[in-house]
Amino acid sequence: MASHYKKHGIALAYPERWELSEHLEPGQVTISLISPGTSFLTICLFQDRPDPEEVAEAALQAFRDEYTELDIYPTRAQVGRRPAIAWDLEFFCLELTNSARIRAFRAPRFTCLLLFQGTDQEFERTEDTFLKIARSIRCRGTDGQSVDTGEEDSSEDLEDSDE
């Protein structure tokens, strides 16, 4: 069964056993989803709508600064129905191989950065759930009306894949 989040101009579906938290700062909203394991998804909404390439590059630079062994793979991706700047990453942390996905796009009310990450062993089970969450994302315009149209709500099979 899926839970739903709908605030700050964004709506999404996520597994009901995942923990959601929200952090508000001036000009920025951060939504965190944590799996029952250690994988997580962070969504940052920047209300001043910076360039998505710059936002994604800043996130990528944070990984470069933190991890000496980092493999970066540019890729194509969509979040909801929006094309996104996208990189897939692999790196070592605490002697474990980890994977992360960076996605960034601009919507009418904000620029959105998604980061999902987990150890490879767990990521094999959670990546499909992360992708379903990303596909479920819908954005609202400045007048509160949906600007993502043409498809039903996409809360497809958001069962816990991390049991």
N, C-alpha and C positions, 0 to 999 in steps of 0.2 A: 504494500500500500504506500502511496506517495504522500508526502507532506508538501505544502505549497507556501511560498514566500511571495508577497506582493506589496512592496513599499518602494519609495524613492524612485519611482519610474521604471522599476524592473520587476518582472515576475519570473519565477522558476519553480520547478518541481524537484524534490530530492527525497531519498529514502527516509522513512519515518524514524528509523533507529539512529540516524546520523544527527549529531549535535550541531545546531545552528546558533551562532552568536553574531552580534552586530556592534560595530564601533563607529560612533559619529564624531567627526572633527569638522571644523569649519572648511567647507568646500570639498569634503571627501566623506564617503561612506564605505566602510569595509565590512563585508559579509564573509564569515568563515563557516565552512562546513567540515566537520571532522567525522571520519568513519569510525566504526567501533574499534578499528585497529589503529594504525598510525598515519594512514594516508589522509590528506586534507585538500580542500579546495578553498582558495581565497579569491574573492571578487572585490575589486576596488573600483568605485565609481567616482570619477574626478569631475566635479561640476563645472570647472572652468574649461572643459573640453579640449585638453591639450592634444597635439598630434598623436595618434595611436602608435606610429612608428617610434616616436620619442619615448613614449611610456613603455612600450615593449623593450626598447633598447636599454632603458634604465633598469628594468627588471633583469634583463640578460647580463648587464654589467655587474649587478649585485652578485650573480652566480659566478661570473668570471673573477670577481674580487675574493670570493669565499672559497672556491674550489680550484685547485691547480690542475687536476685531471678532469676536464670537462669536455664532453663531446656535444657539439651543437649541430642540429639538423634543421635548416629552414624547411618549412612545409606549407601546404595549403590547408586552410581550415575555415569553417564557418562556425559562428556562435549564433544560435537561433537561425535566423535567415540572413544574417549579415556576414559578409566576408571579413576575415580577421587577419591581422599580422600574426604569424604563427611560427614558433620554434619548438622543437622537441629536444630535450636535453637528457644526457646521461652523465652521471658523476659518482664518485666514491665519497662516502661519509661514514665514519665509524666502521671502516672495513666492510661496508655493505655497498652494493651497487644500487643506485637510486635513479629514478626517472622523474622528469618534471615536464610539464607542458605550459608554455606561455602563449596566451592569446590576447589580442587587444583590438578594439574597434571603437568607432565613434557612433553615438546615438544622438537624437535631438537634444536630450537633457544632460548628457555626460559622455565622457570617454570611459570605457570599461576595460579593465585589465583582469584577466583570469589567470590564476596560477594553480595548477594541481600537481601534487607531488606525492611520492611514496617509495618505499624500498621496492626493488624489482620483484621480489617474491610476492609481496602484497599487491603491488601495482598490476600484476597479471590478473588479479581478481577484481580490482577496483577501477581500472581504466575504462572499461565499458560503461560503468555507472557514471564516471566523470563525463564521458562523451554524451550520455543521455541527458545529464543535467545541462550541459552546454547547449544541446539541441532544444531543450525545453525553454530556454531563456527568451523572454519577450520584453520589448521596451515600449515605453509610453512616450508620446510627444509632450511638448510643453503645455498643451491644453489638457493633458490627462488622457487623451484618446490614444488607443493602440495605433502604432504606426507599423506594426508587424502584422500583416493581414494575409489571408489566403489559405490558412492551414489551421486545423483544430489544435487545441492545447496539446502539447507533446509531453505528457507525463508517462510515456510508454514504459511499462515494466520496470519501474524504479524500485525493484526489490533490493534488499540488502544483498550485495554480492561479496560482502566481507564478513563471513560468519566463521 
